[in-house]
Amino acid sequence: MGISIKEWKPSDGLILESAALNAVNDLNNSLVVAGPGAGKTELLAQKACFLLETNSCVNPSKILAISFKKDAAVNLKDRIKLRLPKNLESRFISQTFDSFSKSILDRFLYALPEEFRPDPNYEIAENQNECVRAFSKCGANLYNNKIKKQYIDNLTKRRIEHVSGVYKDVWDKLLKGDGDIKPTLSFQMISVLAIYILETNPLILKSLRKTYSHVFLDEFQDTTRLQYALVKVCFHNSEASITAVGDHRQRIMLWAGAKPDIFDSYKNDFNSQEYTLVMNHRSAPRLLEIQKTVNNYLQDIPISPIANPKWTEDEGVAEIWYFKDSFIEAEHVAERITQLIHQQQISYRDICIIVKQSVQQFSDEIIGVLEKVNIQARNEVQFQYLLKEDIVLLILNTLKSALDVRDSD
């Protein structure tokens, strides 16, 4: 038995704004629209806790969270680990769209007819080279970027059983391999095959729907046409409860094929209730005023976020500093950081310098000046790239398991 719905409260003593709390408690399909700093990922973490702790997600059913990026999927899973015991946490599955579609293909590869079945040892296309070579072998020379994009996009625009002509020939070469062309699939091709598996195998689709009673769609504004088609095949007209979370102002992936009308399509297809979050947990009040001004200059839709009650009305500092050269700039920044640390008792770790581009070019100078006043700084970009490498994650996890026998699993 879990906690009753009426007794449940957000973990960590978090106070949710009314729209966020209503979205968490909504057991039907919902769309949560929120801007930067509104706590979209935290809302999904709290909703997972609510569903599992109140047994609204009835054991042994699971929650499936699908994110656009790997970092977001890991972040959400990590938040759940901090809040739930292992028996509940294990029922929360966090994946990217790419890993979700690939898991369907790999698990049910032999549900595909022979002509559509890829070589079991297929490789993931890290770039478009293999695809371009396959087109070339089939008589289509993709001689410039515009033509290349057009042909490669067309490869996955139709259902696989309706593909014909040069596109059918290219599919065949990439599925099975051909001489110097290795069996290679892009994630778009994998999504097409996953959709085919689910559409033509009702028992597999039924099993999937039985497994996941609740589905979270994070970073929903970046969802592509194919990814949305996969979601529809999996859960449209099913008993699963879908929660989509996104920000229609952060449409940075339109160039990569994000579906422009994704919010309207979802609301129509899944008959969802829309919630709008207005609280910004990240920014102090005076910084919010700047954000409003910039947004209203750049966007047609005005924003009116409110600050988290933890701030007082006049908190937040934003200034513009002008310098003749980068050395004077570095010295002034170092002097200001010294004041923050020694006079205002700000922690070293709470100070961050953000650079628009060419981090290395700027950081070398400022790090050198800071060293003179015994303040250590580093270019974080180098470490972020390094920590994402699979081999580094493997080494770190191996060390963790060796040092902590009790939690080595």
HUQUI-V936233 format. One record per residue. RES is the residue in one small letter. OMEGA is omega in whole degrees, -180 to 180 (* if undefined). Layout:
res/omega
RES/OMEGA
RES/OMEGA
This chain:
res/omega
m/178
g/175
i/176
s/-178
i/-179
k/-178
e/-175
w/175
k/179
p/-180
s/179
d/178
g/-177
l/176
i/-179
l/173
e/-170
s/-180
a/179
a/180
l/178
n/179
a/178
v/-176
n/-177
d/-178
l/178
n/179
n/-178
s/175
l/180
v/180
v/-176
a/-180
g/178
p/176
g/-178
a/178
g/-178
k/180
t/178
e/178
l/179
l/178
a/179
q/180
k/176
a/177
c/180
f/-176
l/-177
l/-177
e/179
t/-177
n/173
s/167
c/-168
v/178
n/11
p/179
s/-177
k/173
i/177
l/176
a/-179
i/180
s/180
f/-176
k/-179
k/-179
d/-178
a/179
a/179
v/180
n/-179
l/179
k/180
d/179
r/179
i/179
k/-179
l/-170
r/-171
l/172
p/-172
k/-178
n/176
l/-178
e/-178
s/179
r/176
f/-176
i/-178
s/-177
q/167
t/175
f/-178
d/-178
s/179
f/-179
s/179
k/179
s/178
i/-179
l/-175
d/-178
r/-174
f/-177
l/-174
y/169
a/177
l/173
p/-174
e/-175
e/-180
f/-174
r/179
p/171
d/-177
p/-180
n/-179
y/178
e/176
i/-180
a/178
e/175
n/-175
q/-173
n/-177
e/179
c/179
v/179
r/179
a/177
f/-180
s/180
k/-180
c/173
g/179
a/-179
n/-178
l/-166
y/174
n/-172
n/-179
k/178
i/-179
k/-180
k/-179
q/-178
y/-178
i/175
d/-178
n/-178
l/-176
t/-179
k/-178
r/174
r/-172
i/-179
e/180
h/-180
v/-178
s/175
g/-177
v/-179
y/177
k/180
d/-180
v/176
w/-178
d/-178
k/-178
l/178
l/-171
k/-171
g/-179
d/179
g/-177
d/177
i/180
k/172
p/-172
t/179
l/169
s/179
f/175
q/178
m/178
i/178
s/178
v/-180
l/178
a/178
i/179
y/179
i/-176
l/-179
e/-174
t/-180
n/-175
p/180
l/177
i/178
l/179
k/179
s/179
l/-179
r/177
k/-177
t/-174
y/179
s/-180
h/-177
v/175
f/176
l/-177
d/-179
e/-168
f/-178
q/-178
d/-177
t/-179
t/179
r/-179
l/180
q/179
y/177
a/178
l/178
v/-179
k/179
v/-176
c/-164
f/179
h/-178
n/175
s/178
e/-179
a/175
s/-175
i/173
t/178
a/-177
v/179
g/-178
d/-176
h/177
r/-177
q/-177
r/-174
i/-175
m/178
l/180
w/-177
a/174
g/177
a/-177
k/-172
p/-176
d/-171
i/-178
f/-179
d/179
s/-178
y/-179
k/179
n/-175
d/-173
f/176
n/-170
s/174
q/-179
e/176
y/178
t/179
l/-177
v/-178
m/175
n/-177
h/-169
r/-170
s/175
a/-174
p/-177
r/176
l/177
l/180
e/178
i/180
q/178
k/-178
t/-179
v/180
n/-176
n/174
y/-174
l/-172
q/176
d/-177
i/180
p/175
i/178
s/180
p/175
i/-177
a/173
n/-179
p/-180
k/-179
w/167
t/-168
e/-174
d/-179
e/180
g/-180
v/175
a/-178
e/174
i/179
w/177
y/-180
f/180
k/180
d/-173
s/-180
f/177
i/178
e/-179
a/180
e/-179
h/179
v/179
a/179
e/180
r/178
i/177
t/178
q/-180
l/-176
i/-171
h/-177
q/-178
q/177
q/176
i/179
s/177
y/-174
r/-179
d/-180
i/-178
c/174
i/-178
i/-178
v/-178
k/179
q/-179
s/-176
v/-177
q/-178
q/-179
f/-170
s/-178
d/-177
e/-177
i/179
i/178
g/179
v/180
l/179
e/-180
k/178
v/174
n/174
i/-178
q/176
a/179
r/175
n/-173
e/-177
v/-179
q/-178
f/179
q/178
y/-178
l/-176
l/178
k/-177
e/-178
d/-178
i/178
v/177
l/179
l/180
i/-179
l/-179
n/177
t/178
l/179
k/-178
s/179
a/-175
l/-175
d/-174
v/-175
r/-177
d/-172
s/178
d/*
